[in-house]
Amino acid sequence: MATYTIVTIVGSLRKASFSLKIANALAKMAPASLKLDVTTLHDISFFNQDLEAAPPADWLRFREKLQKSNGVLFVTPEYNRSIPGVLKNAIDVGSRPYGKSSFLGKPVGIVSNSPGALGGVSAAKHLQNILPGISGPILGQPEIYLNAVGDAFDEKGELVKEAVQKVLQQYIDAFAAFVEQQNR
């Protein structure tokens, strides 16, 4: 059985973010066919097209990581009914230069989350609007919008909420099948 490396992009910079905890939980739950490379965005400088002729080293590292992967999984909170600016910046960095997106052809998964009732649905929908044309196919079903995640983790960051565990397991299993299908 092949093992597929999945760049798992955490859309929050907060040290104890729910998105980071969810990404780490997914990495532990992933079937043997997936290796989730949980990636935070602390070290990616702002996109500026003026720098394209000589891109910063952090852009090149991020692009290379994406290019070497077999897929991308976004795990993001919702900020002001959209994705966090740091995530949009990473997408801009990874999708350039024009016509040479490092996301291109990579199967994509989207996991949004919120301590509120809507589960980050607007953030997920914005990613679904941004990614076509610069990425590969996006897993359409199941969709996942995790709400009320505030009590899903213990003080060590371990996932303890059974309902969330079940949903995440179903999602990562479906995503693994999707990645395998897209990498044939």
Secondary structure, 3 states (H helix, E strand, C coil): CCCEEEEEEECCCCCCCHHHHHHHHHHHHCCCCEEEEEECCCCCCCCCHHHCCCCCHHHHHHHHHHHHCCEEEEEEECECCECCHHHHHHHHHHCCCCCCCCCCCCCEEEEEECCCCCCCHHHHHHHHHHCCCCCCCECCCCCEEECCHHHCECCCCCECCHHHHHHHHHHHHHHHHHHHHHCC
